[in-house]
Each structure stands twice: as C-alpha cells, then as structure tokens.
Amino acid sequence: MFCVIGVIVCCLMHGSSADYIGAVVEYNHVPSENSSLTVEENLEHYLYQISQASVFGAQIIVFPEYGLTGLVQQPDDYAVWIPDVGTEGFLSEAYVLLTLSNAAIERRLYVVANLLEKANGTNNNTLYYNTNVVFADNGTLVAKYRKINLNEGESSLTPGNATSIFVTSFGTFALVTGTDIWFSHPSQSVLVNNGVTDVIFPTAWNSTFPFQMSLSVQVGYALANRVNLLAANINNPSNGFGGSSIINNEGITLRTILRDSSATNIVYGNVAPTILSPEPFVSFPS
C-alpha cells in the first residue's frame, strides 16, 4: 500500500519555450525490515511520484536527501557503486540506478535522487558518500554530486570536494545538499562563472527556531543569489523535518509544502528563466 499522498496542484500552463514545470517531492520515508527491502519499497513509491509528475507535464522531479534509505548512520548495507557521469544503460549497475534511469526514459523527465554511494579509496579501502544523482530524460547519468559539508550524524561518510552542474534545454542547474547551503563552498562557488540559473536542493532539514527554519532558509538563498530553487525535504514533522518549496529568482514562493502530519506530498511549479547576474549577491561564511 502506498502511503497517503497529498497532491497540491494548481492549474499549470506551459509558458514560453524557456519556462519549465518542476516537481518537488516532500517524502515520508517508509522503513522496512532490512536495507535491501527499505530501498526497494521506497523506490516503488518514487516510481509512483515520477509517474504522477509525468502526467502533469513536469520536466524535472526532485526527491529529498535520505529519502530512499532513511537517516541511517551506518552506510555499509545501503551504499551502492555509482558509475561516472555519462553512463548509459546500467544493466551491470545497482538495481536502484537501473530503475531510476528506466523511469526517466519511460516518463521523459529528469530525475534527481539522493543515494548513499561507496567508492574505492586510494588505500584500497572503501569510502562512503552522500551523493545526489541526476538522470536525463534519455536515462543518461548527467550529474553526480557528493555532499561537501556533512552533518554531525554523518561521521561514517567522506565529504566530497567538487561542485556539480548539468545543462538542460530549460536551464543550467547546480546541486547543493542539506547543510551545504550554509557554506560558501559549494553554495556560492558553484554559482560563479558557470551560468547557473537554477539550484536543486535535496535536504533532510530539521527546522529550529528562529534562524534555521527550512522555508526561510530556502527563500533567503533564492532571493540573495537570484536563482530559481527546487527544494525537497524529507517529511517527519513530529521530529521537526519538513518544509519544501519551489521558489523563483525573485524570492517569490511559487509552491510550498509544510505539513503537521506525516505524508508524502508533491507540488508543481511553472518556473521562468533566470536573468543571470555577474556574481552572487551575498557571500556566506566558509
């Protein structure tokens, strides 16, 4: 049984050719008895949301940080090997990658998901990363971003060191994850000289009053940097997790999700192109 889905949809019309419809999912993670079942069962819920987004004409859908795995502190059983950007097919890759790639092809939209990744270290050891992956509407892996600024609860993970962008027919997108948004690298550095018009922000954000409320942080970032923002949070309101949005480059919230009960919700927004500024308006502390 799928969890209760709250769908918030206003009448959407395609604008100019540069406009696009973005979908953001605030996802209520469903735990299971072991790591394999956890990922597979939540992946089924993802497929349903992708199909819904396709029906409403979305060109890109964004899922939150830790949506597939839950907030686990030991990544060993959940992590998968993720190939290089440009990979197609995925027949020899992890089931979750093959499934998301096929869904992007079938539904003809970009899919952004967060995974735990494992990779070989320089000393023949295994490293683990908090990684966003992006599949184009032809199923190709077009971006992979390893979170740079890790939370206290991510001590088993290795921080990434490189920013990531990908180019579509409807904009140039950057990836920033969770607490990355507080730090100049990557939240500012990725915007410099890259032609970025839109930022994708998967997060597992725990709101605390007064300065770390999820929606306020999202609006502030979009407005200060004059970028469109697609922010997808996990949904666990009893523990302070929630607050997702689609915000335009003027800081205007096009769609928002903020619930006091546990449920998966999806919102859609018609997003207009960004007029590029020469550099970000503000600088965050490094």
Disulfide bonds with the S-S distance in Angstrom:
none
